[in-house]
Amino acid sequence: MSRSTIYRKIAEGTFPAQLKISTNGTGWHESDINRWIADPVGWRPKGEVR
């Protein structure tokens, strides 16, 4: 996916949000990405009810 697509999906709530890992760096929890890979259409943040 392109960077703009990832940012759009984060804003829509259909892709895991980034975490700040340093002054100029961001990343994701591996478990969140693995959950998204397993079910990209049905993925929701933990604790969110559909």
C-alpha distance matrix in Angstrom:
0.0 3.7 6.6 8.2 6.2 6.6 10.1 10.9 10.3 12.4 15.0 15.2 15.8 13.3 11.4 13.7 15.1 15.3 18.6 20.5 21.5 23.4 24.4 21.4 18.9 16.8 15.5 15.2 17.7 16.9 18.6 16.4 13.2 15.4 16.6 13.2 12.4 15.9 15.7 12.5 14.6 17.6 16.3 18.3 19.4 22.5 25.6 24.3 26.1 24.7
3.7 0.0 3.8 5.4 5.2 6.4 8.8 10.0 10.7 12.5 14.5 15.4 16.6 14.8 12.9 14.9 15.5 15.2 18.4 19.8 21.0 22.3 22.9 19.6 17.6 16.0 15.5 16.0 19.1 18.8 20.9 18.5 15.6 18.2 19.4 16.1 15.7 19.3 18.9 15.5 17.4 20.3 18.8 20.3 21.0 24.3 27.3 25.8 27.9 26.6
6.6 3.8 0.0 3.8 5.4 5.2 6.3 8.6 10.0 10.6 12.5 14.3 15.3 14.3 12.1 13.4 13.1 12.3 15.5 16.5 18.0 19.1 19.4 16.1 14.4 12.9 13.0 14.0 17.4 17.9 20.1 17.6 15.1 18.3 19.5 16.3 16.6 20.3 19.9 16.5 18.5 20.9 18.8 19.7 19.8 23.0 26.0 24.7 27.1 26.2
8.2 5.4 3.8 0.0 3.8 5.4 5.1 6.1 8.6 9.8 10.6 12.3 14.2 13.6 12.2 14.2 13.7 13.6 17.0 18.1 20.2 21.3 21.2 18.1 16.8 15.1 15.5 16.2 19.6 20.4 22.2 19.2 17.1 20.4 20.9 17.4 18.2 21.7 20.6 16.9 18.2 20.6 18.9 19.5 19.9 23.4 26.0 24.2 26.4 25.2
6.2 5.2 5.4 3.8 0.0 3.8 5.5 5.0 6.1 8.6 9.9 10.4 12.1 10.7 9.8 12.5 12.9 13.7 17.4 19.2 21.3 22.9 23.3 20.5 18.6 16.3 15.9 15.7 18.6 19.0 20.3 17.3 15.1 18.0 18.2 14.5 15.3 18.5 17.2 13.4 14.5 17.2 15.8 16.8 17.8 21.3 23.9 22.0 23.9 22.4
6.6 6.4 5.2 5.4 3.8 0.0 3.8 5.4 5.1 6.2 8.7 9.8 10.4 9.2 7.1 9.1 9.5 10.1 13.8 15.8 17.8 19.8 20.5 17.9 15.7 13.0 12.3 11.9 14.9 15.5 16.9 13.9 11.9 15.1 15.5 12.1 13.2 16.6 15.6 12.1 13.9 16.0 13.9 14.6 15.0 18.4 21.2 19.7 22.0 21.1
10.1 8.8 6.3 5.1 5.5 3.8 0.0 3.8 5.4 5.0 6.2 8.6 9.8 10.0 8.4 9.9 8.8 9.4 13.0 14.6 17.2 18.8 19.0 16.5 14.9 12.4 12.6 12.8 16.0 17.4 18.8 15.5 14.2 17.8 17.8 14.7 16.4 19.6 18.4 14.9 16.2 17.8 15.5 15.4 15.3 18.8 21.2 19.6 22.1 21.4
10.9 10.0 8.6 6.1 5.0 5.4 3.8 0.0 3.8 5.4 5.1 6.2 8.6 8.7 8.7 11.2 10.8 12.3 16.0 17.9 20.7 22.4 22.5 20.2 18.7 16.1 16.1 15.6 18.4 19.7 20.5 17.0 15.9 19.1 18.5 15.1 16.9 19.8 17.9 14.2 14.6 16.5 14.9 14.8 15.4 19.2 21.2 18.9 21.0 19.7
10.3 10.7 10.0 8.6 6.1 5.1 5.4 3.8 0.0 3.8 5.4 4.9 6.1 5.1 5.3 8.4 9.1 11.4 15.1 17.7 20.3 22.6 23.3 21.2 19.1 16.0 15.2 13.9 16.2 17.2 17.5 13.9 12.9 15.9 14.9 11.5 13.6 16.2 14.2 10.6 11.1 12.8 11.1 11.2 12.2 16.0 18.2 16.0 17.9 16.6
12.4 12.5 10.6 9.8 8.6 6.2 5.0 5.4 3.8 0.0 3.8 5.4 5.0 6.0 4.9 6.2 5.6 8.2 11.7 14.3 17.2 19.5 20.3 18.6 16.5 13.3 12.7 11.5 13.8 15.6 16.0 12.4 12.1 15.5 14.6 11.8 14.5 17.0 15.4 12.3 13.2 14.1 11.5 10.7 10.4 14.1 16.3 14.5 17.1 16.6
15.0 14.5 12.5 10.6 9.9 8.7 6.2 5.1 5.4 3.8 0.0 3.8 5.5 7.7 8.2 9.6 8.4 10.8 14.0 16.2 19.4 21.4 21.6 20.0 18.5 15.6 15.7 14.9 17.2 19.2 19.5 15.8 15.8 19.1 17.9 15.1 17.9 20.2 18.1 15.0 15.1 15.9 13.8 12.4 12.3 15.9 17.5 15.2 17.5 16.8
15.2 15.4 14.3 12.3 10.4 9.8 8.6 6.2 4.9 5.4 3.8 0.0 3.8 5.5 7.7 10.1 10.2 13.3 16.6 19.2 22.3 24.6 25.1 23.5 21.7 18.6 18.0 16.5 18.3 19.9 19.6 15.8 15.9 18.7 16.9 14.0 16.8 18.6 16.0 12.9 12.2 13.0 11.6 10.4 11.4 15.1 16.4 13.6 15.2 13.9
15.8 16.6 15.3 14.2 12.1 10.4 9.8 8.6 6.1 5.0 5.5 3.8 0.0 3.8 5.7 7.3 7.9 11.5 14.5 17.6 20.5 23.2 24.1 23.0 20.8 17.3 16.3 14.2 15.4 17.1 16.4 12.6 13.3 16.0 13.9 11.5 14.8 16.3 13.9 11.3 11.1 11.0 8.8 7.0 7.6 11.4 12.8 10.3 12.4 11.7
13.3 14.8 14.3 13.6 10.7 9.2 10.0 8.7 5.1 6.0 7.7 5.5 3.8 0.0 3.8 6.9 9.1 12.4 15.7 18.9 21.4 24.2 25.5 24.0 21.4 17.9 16.3 13.9 15.0 15.9 15.1 11.4 11.3 13.6 11.6 8.6 11.6 13.1 10.6 7.7 7.7 8.2 6.3 6.3 8.2 11.8 13.9 11.6 13.2 11.9
11.4 12.9 12.1 12.2 9.8 7.1 8.4 8.7 5.3 4.9 8.2 7.7 5.7 3.8 0.0 3.8 6.4 9.2 12.6 15.9 18.0 20.9 22.4 20.8 18.0 14.5 12.6 10.2 11.7 12.5 12.4 8.7 8.2 11.1 10.0 6.9 9.8 12.2 10.7 7.8 9.5 10.2 7.3 7.6 8.2 11.6 14.4 13.0 15.3 14.7
13.7 14.9 13.4 14.2 12.5 9.1 9.9 11.2 8.4 6.2 9.6 10.1 7.3 6.9 3.8 0.0 3.8 6.6 9.4 12.9 14.9 18.1 20.0 18.8 15.9 12.1 10.0 7.2 8.3 10.0 9.9 6.2 6.8 10.1 9.3 7.5 10.7 12.9 12.2 10.2 12.4 12.2 8.6 8.0 6.8 9.7 12.8 12.3 15.3 15.6
15.1 15.5 13.1 13.7 12.9 9.5 8.8 10.8 9.1 5.6 8.4 10.2 7.9 9.1 6.4 3.8 0.0 3.8 6.7 10.0 12.6 15.5 17.0 16.0 13.5 9.8 8.8 7.1 9.0 11.7 12.2 8.9 9.8 13.3 12.8 11.3 14.3 16.7 15.9 13.8 15.7 15.5 12.0 10.6 8.6 11.3 13.9 13.5 16.8 17.5
15.3 15.2 12.3 13.6 13.7 10.1 9.4 12.3 11.4 8.2 10.8 13.3 11.5 12.4 9.2 6.6 3.8 0.0 3.8 6.6 9.1 11.9 13.4 12.4 9.7 6.1 5.5 5.2 8.2 11.1 12.7 10.2 10.5 14.2 14.6 13.3 15.7 18.5 18.4 16.3 18.6 18.7 15.1 14.1 11.9 14.1 16.9 16.9 20.4 21.2
18.6 18.4 15.5 17.0 17.4 13.8 13.0 16.0 15.1 11.7 14.0 16.6 14.5 15.7 12.6 9.4 6.7 3.8 0.0 3.8 6.1 9.2 11.3 11.3 8.6 5.4 5.3 5.7 7.8 11.2 13.0 11.3 12.2 15.6 16.3 15.7 18.0 20.6 20.9 19.3 21.7 21.4 17.7 16.4 13.5 14.9 17.5 18.2 21.9 23.3
20.5 19.8 16.5 18.1 19.2 15.8 14.6 17.9 17.7 14.3 16.2 19.2 17.6 18.9 15.9 12.9 10.0 6.6 3.8 0.0 3.8 5.8 7.5 8.1 6.2 4.4 6.5 8.6 10.8 14.0 16.2 14.9 15.6 18.9 19.9 19.3 21.3 24.0 24.5 22.7 25.2 25.1 21.4 20.0 17.2 18.5 20.9 21.7 25.4 26.8
21.5 21.0 18.0 20.2 21.3 17.8 17.2 20.7 20.3 17.2 19.4 22.3 20.5 21.4 18.0 14.9 12.6 9.1 6.1 3.8 0.0 3.8 7.2 8.0 5.6 5.1 6.4 9.0 10.7 13.3 16.0 15.5 16.0 18.9 20.5 20.3 21.9 24.5 25.5 24.1 26.9 26.8 23.1 22.2 19.3 20.2 22.8 24.0 27.7 29.2
23.4 22.3 19.1 21.3 22.9 19.8 18.8 22.4 22.6 19.5 21.4 24.6 23.2 24.2 20.9 18.1 15.5 11.9 9.2 5.8 3.8 0.0 3.8 5.5 4.9 6.8 9.3 12.4 14.4 16.9 19.7 19.2 19.4 22.4 24.1 23.7 25.1 28.0 28.9 27.3 30.1 30.2 26.5 25.5 22.7 23.7 26.3 27.3 31.0 32.5
24.4 22.9 19.4 21.2 23.3 20.5 19.0 22.5 23.3 20.3 21.6 25.1 24.1 25.5 22.4 20.0 17.0 13.4 11.3 7.5 7.2 3.8 0.0 3.8 5.9 8.5 11.8 15.1 17.5 20.1 22.9 22.0 22.0 25.3 26.8 26.0 27.6 30.6 31.3 29.3 31.8 32.1 28.5 27.4 24.6 26.0 28.3 29.0 32.7 34.1
21.4 19.6 16.1 18.1 20.5 17.9 16.5 20.2 21.2 18.6 20.0 23.5 23.0 24.0 20.8 18.8 16.0 12.4 11.3 8.1 8.0 5.5 3.8 0.0 3.8 7.1 10.6 14.2 17.1 19.3 22.4 21.3 20.7 24.1 25.8 24.6 25.8 29.1 29.7 27.5 30.1 30.8 27.3 26.6 24.2 26.0 28.6 29.0 32.6 33.5
18.9 17.6 14.4 16.8 18.6 15.7 14.9 18.7 19.1 16.5 18.5 21.7 20.8 21.4 18.0 15.9 13.5 9.7 8.6 6.2 5.6 4.9 5.9 3.8 0.0 3.8 6.9 10.6 13.6 15.6 18.7 17.8 17.1 20.4 22.3 21.2 22.3 25.6 26.4 24.3 27.1 27.8 24.3 23.7 21.5 23.2 26.0 26.5 30.0 31.0
16.8 16.0 12.9 15.1 16.3 13.0 12.4 16.1 16.0 13.3 15.6 18.6 17.3 17.9 14.5 12.1 9.8 6.1 5.4 4.4 5.1 6.8 8.5 7.1 3.8 0.0 3.8 7.2 10.4 12.7 15.5 14.2 13.8 17.2 18.8 17.7 19.1 22.3 22.9 20.9 23.6 24.1 20.6 20.0 17.7 19.5 22.4 22.8 26.4 27.3
15.5 15.5 13.0 15.5 15.9 12.3 12.6 16.1 15.2 12.7 15.7 18.0 16.3 16.3 12.6 10.0 8.8 5.5 5.3 6.5 6.4 9.3 11.8 10.6 6.9 3.8 0.0 3.8 7.0 9.0 11.9 10.9 10.3 13.6 15.4 14.6 15.8 18.9 19.8 18.2 21.2 21.5 18.0 17.8 15.7 17.2 20.4 21.1 24.5 25.4
15.2 16.0 14.0 16.2 15.7 11.9 12.8 15.6 13.9 11.5 14.9 16.5 14.2 13.9 10.2 7.2 7.1 5.2 5.7 8.6 9.0 12.4 15.1 14.2 10.6 7.2 3.8 0.0 3.8 6.1 8.5 7.2 7.0 10.3 11.8 11.3 12.9 15.6 16.6 15.3 18.3 18.3 14.7 14.5 12.5 13.8 17.2 18.0 21.3 22.2
17.7 19.1 17.4 19.6 18.6 14.9 16.0 18.4 16.2 13.8 17.2 18.3 15.4 15.0 11.7 8.3 9.0 8.2 7.8 10.8 10.7 14.4 17.5 17.1 13.6 10.4 7.0 3.8 0.0 3.8 5.4 5.3 6.6 8.8 10.1 10.9 12.6 14.5 15.9 15.5 18.5 17.9 14.2 14.0 11.7 12.0 15.5 17.0 20.2 21.5
16.9 18.8 17.9 20.4 19.0 15.5 17.4 19.7 17.2 15.6 19.2 19.9 17.1 15.9 12.5 10.0 11.7 11.1 11.2 14.0 13.3 16.9 20.1 19.3 15.6 12.7 9.0 6.1 3.8 0.0 3.8 5.5 5.2 6.1 8.6 9.8 10.5 12.3 14.4 14.4 17.9 17.5 14.2 14.9 13.4 13.6 17.2 18.7 21.5 22.5
18.6 20.9 20.1 22.2 20.3 16.9 18.8 20.5 17.5 16.0 19.5 19.6 16.4 15.1 12.4 9.9 12.2 12.7 13.0 16.2 16.0 19.7 22.9 22.4 18.7 15.5 11.9 8.5 5.4 3.8 0.0 3.8 5.5 5.0 6.2 8.6 9.8 10.5 12.5 13.3 16.4 15.3 12.1 12.8 11.4 10.8 14.4 16.1 18.6 19.8
16.4 18.5 17.6 19.2 17.3 13.9 15.5 17.0 13.9 12.4 15.8 15.8 12.6 11.4 8.7 6.2 8.9 10.2 11.3 14.9 15.5 19.2 22.0 21.3 17.8 14.2 10.9 7.2 5.3 5.5 3.8 0.0 3.8 5.5 5.1 6.2 8.7 10.0 10.8 10.8 13.7 12.7 9.2 9.5 8.1 8.7 12.4 13.4 16.1 17.0
13.2 15.6 15.1 17.1 15.1 11.9 14.2 15.9 12.9 12.1 15.8 15.9 13.3 11.3 8.2 6.8 9.8 10.5 12.2 15.6 16.0 19.4 22.0 20.7 17.1 13.8 10.3 7.0 6.6 5.2 5.5 3.8 0.0 3.8 5.4 5.0 6.1 8.6 10.0 9.4 12.9 12.9 9.8 11.2 10.8 12.0 15.8 16.2 18.6 18.9
15.4 18.2 18.3 20.4 18.0 15.1 17.8 19.1 15.9 15.5 19.1 18.7 16.0 13.6 11.1 10.1 13.3 14.2 15.6 18.9 18.9 22.4 25.3 24.1 20.4 17.2 13.6 10.3 8.8 6.1 5.0 5.5 3.8 0.0 3.8 5.4 5.0 6.2 8.8 9.6 13.1 12.8 10.3 12.4 12.4 12.8 16.5 17.2 19.2 19.4
16.6 19.4 19.5 20.9 18.2 15.5 17.8 18.5 14.9 14.6 17.9 16.9 13.9 11.6 10.0 9.3 12.8 14.6 16.3 19.9 20.5 24.1 26.8 25.8 22.3 18.8 15.4 11.8 10.1 8.6 6.2 5.1 5.4 3.8 0.0 3.8 5.5 5.1 6.4 7.8 10.7 9.6 7.1 9.1 9.7 10.0 13.4 13.9 15.5 15.7
13.2 16.1 16.3 17.4 14.5 12.1 14.7 15.1 11.5 11.8 15.1 14.0 11.5 8.6 6.9 7.5 11.3 13.3 15.7 19.3 20.3 23.7 26.0 24.6 21.2 17.7 14.6 11.3 10.9 9.8 8.6 6.2 5.0 5.4 3.8 0.0 3.8 5.4 5.3 4.7 8.1 8.1 5.5 8.2 9.5 11.2 14.5 14.1 15.7 15.3
12.4 15.7 16.6 18.2 15.3 13.2 16.4 16.9 13.6 14.5 17.9 16.8 14.8 11.6 9.8 10.7 14.3 15.7 18.0 21.3 21.9 25.1 27.6 25.8 22.3 19.1 15.8 12.9 12.6 10.5 9.8 8.7 6.1 5.0 5.5 3.8 0.0 3.8 5.5 5.6 9.3 10.2 8.7 11.9 13.3 14.7 18.1 17.8 19.1 18.4
15.9 19.3 20.3 21.7 18.5 16.6 19.6 19.8 16.2 17.0 20.2 18.6 16.3 13.1 12.2 12.9 16.7 18.5 20.6 24.0 24.5 28.0 30.6 29.1 25.6 22.3 18.9 15.6 14.5 12.3 10.5 10.0 8.6 6.2 5.1 5.4 3.8 0.0 3.8 6.4 9.2 9.2 8.5 11.9 13.7 14.3 17.4 17.3 18.0 17.3
15.7 18.9 19.9 20.6 17.2 15.6 18.4 17.9 14.2 15.4 18.1 16.0 13.9 10.6 10.7 12.2 15.9 18.4 20.9 24.5 25.5 28.9 31.3 29.7 26.4 22.9 19.8 16.6 15.9 14.4 12.5 10.8 10.0 8.8 6.4 5.3 5.5 3.8 0.0 3.8 5.6 5.5 5.7 9.4 12.1 13.3 15.9 15.1 15.4 14.1
12.5 15.5 16.5 16.9 13.4 12.1 14.9 14.2 10.6 12.3 15.0 12.9 11.3 7.7 7.8 10.2 13.8 16.3 19.3 22.7 24.1 27.3 29.3 27.5 24.3 20.9 18.2 15.3 15.5 14.4 13.3 10.8 9.4 9.6 7.8 4.7 5.6 6.4 3.8 0.0 3.8 5.7 5.3 8.9 11.6 13.8 16.5 15.1 15.9 14.3
14.6 17.4 18.5 18.2 14.5 13.9 16.2 14.6 11.1 13.2 15.1 12.2 11.1 7.7 9.5 12.4 15.7 18.6 21.7 25.2 26.9 30.1 31.8 30.1 27.1 23.6 21.2 18.3 18.5 17.9 16.4 13.7 12.9 13.1 10.7 8.1 9.3 9.2 5.6 3.8 0.0 3.8 5.7 8.8 12.3 14.7 16.6 14.5 14.5 12.2
17.6 20.3 20.9 20.6 17.2 16.0 17.8 16.5 12.8 14.1 15.9 13.0 11.0 8.2 10.2 12.2 15.5 18.7 21.4 25.1 26.8 30.2 32.1 30.8 27.8 24.1 21.5 18.3 17.9 17.5 15.3 12.7 12.9 12.8 9.6 8.1 10.2 9.2 5.5 5.7 3.8 0.0 3.8 6.5 10.1 11.9 13.5 11.5 11.2 9.1
16.3 18.8 18.8 18.9 15.8 13.9 15.5 14.9 11.1 11.5 13.8 11.6 8.8 6.3 7.3 8.6 12.0 15.1 17.7 21.4 23.1 26.5 28.5 27.3 24.3 20.6 18.0 14.7 14.2 14.2 12.1 9.2 9.8 10.3 7.1 5.5 8.7 8.5 5.7 5.3 5.7 3.8 0.0 3.8 6.9 9.0 11.3 9.9 10.8 9.8
18.3 20.3 19.7 19.5 16.8 14.6 15.4 14.8 11.2 10.7 12.4 10.4 7.0 6.3 7.6 8.0 10.6 14.1 16.4 20.0 22.2 25.5 27.4 26.6 23.7 20.0 17.8 14.5 14.0 14.9 12.8 9.5 11.2 12.4 9.1 8.2 11.9 11.9 9.4 8.9 8.8 6.5 3.8 0.0 3.8 6.4 8.2 6.3 8.0 7.8
19.4 21.0 19.8 19.9 17.8 15.0 15.3 15.4 12.2 10.4 12.3 11.4 7.6 8.2 8.2 6.8 8.6 11.9 13.5 17.2 19.3 22.7 24.6 24.2 21.5 17.7 15.7 12.5 11.7 13.4 11.4 8.1 10.8 12.4 9.7 9.5 13.3 13.7 12.1 11.6 12.3 10.1 6.9 3.8 0.0 3.8 6.3 5.7 8.8 10.1
22.5 24.3 23.0 23.4 21.3 18.4 18.8 19.2 16.0 14.1 15.9 15.1 11.4 11.8 11.6 9.7 11.3 14.1 14.9 18.5 20.2 23.7 26.0 26.0 23.2 19.5 17.2 13.8 12.0 13.6 10.8 8.7 12.0 12.8 10.0 11.2 14.7 14.3 13.3 13.8 14.7 11.9 9.0 6.4 3.8 0.0 3.8 5.6 8.6 10.9
25.6 27.3 26.0 26.0 23.9 21.2 21.2 21.2 18.2 16.3 17.5 16.4 12.8 13.9 14.4 12.8 13.9 16.9 17.5 20.9 22.8 26.3 28.3 28.6 26.0 22.4 20.4 17.2 15.5 17.2 14.4 12.4 15.8 16.5 13.4 14.5 18.1 17.4 15.9 16.5 16.6 13.5 11.3 8.2 6.3 3.8 0.0 3.8 6.4 9.7
24.3 25.8 24.7 24.2 22.0 19.7 19.6 18.9 16.0 14.5 15.2 13.6 10.3 11.6 13.0 12.3 13.5 16.9 18.2 21.7 24.0 27.3 29.0 29.0 26.5 22.8 21.1 18.0 17.0 18.7 16.1 13.4 16.2 17.2 13.9 14.1 17.8 17.3 15.1 15.1 14.5 11.5 9.9 6.3 5.7 5.6 3.8 0.0 3.8 6.5
26.1 27.9 27.1 26.4 23.9 22.0 22.1 21.0 17.9 17.1 17.5 15.2 12.4 13.2 15.3 15.3 16.8 20.4 21.9 25.4 27.7 31.0 32.7 32.6 30.0 26.4 24.5 21.3 20.2 21.5 18.6 16.1 18.6 19.2 15.5 15.7 19.1 18.0 15.4 15.9 14.5 11.2 10.8 8.0 8.8 8.6 6.4 3.8 0.0 3.8
24.7 26.6 26.2 25.2 22.4 21.1 21.4 19.7 16.6 16.6 16.8 13.9 11.7 11.9 14.7 15.6 17.5 21.2 23.3 26.8 29.2 32.5 34.1 33.5 31.0 27.3 25.4 22.2 21.5 22.5 19.8 17.0 18.9 19.4 15.7 15.3 18.4 17.3 14.1 14.3 12.2 9.1 9.8 7.8 10.1 10.9 9.7 6.5 3.8 0.0
